[in-house]
């Protein structure tokens, strides 16, 4: 649920404040959802190794 609401918020902040602040907000959100982000990163790396 947090990811579903966080994506539009990051988009809105980026639109209103620029890409640097958007990246800061994205990093803050990723730190709150640290383990899901780590698991997503590991999964993406496995997929690239397997199919790339």
C-alpha positions in Angstrom: 0.0 0.0 0.0 2.9 2.4 0.8 4.4 1.8 -2.6 1.1 2.4 -4.4 0.7 5.8 -2.7 4.4 6.7 -2.7 4.9 6.6 -6.5 2.4 9.4 -7.2 3.8 11.4 -4.3 7.4 11.1 -5.7 6.1 12.1 -9.1 4.3 15.1 -7.8 7.3 16.3 -5.7 9.5 15.9 -8.7 7.2 17.9 -10.9 6.8 20.6 -8.3 10.4 20.9 -7.0 12.6 19.4 -9.6 14.6 16.2 -10.2 17.1 16.7 -7.4 14.5 17.0 -4.7 12.6 14.2 -6.4 15.6 11.9 -6.0 15.9 12.9 -2.3 12.3 12.0 -1.7 12.8 8.7 -3.6 15.8 7.9 -1.5 13.9 8.7 1.7 11.0 6.5 0.6 13.4 3.7 -0.4 15.1 3.9 3.1 11.7 3.5 4.7 11.0 0.4 2.5 14.6 -0.8 2.7 14.1 -4.5 2.6 11.5 -4.6 -0.2 13.9 -2.3 -2.2 16.9 -4.7 -1.5 14.9 -7.7 -2.5 13.8 -6.0 -5.7 17.4 -5.0 -6.5 18.6 -8.6 -5.9 15.8 -10.0 -8.1 16.6 -7.6 -10.9 20.3 -8.5 -10.8 19.3 -12.2 -11.0 17.1 -11.6 -14.0 19.8 -9.6 -15.8 22.3 -12.4 -15.2 19.8 -15.1 -16.3 18.5 -13.4 -19.4 21.1 -10.8 -20.2 
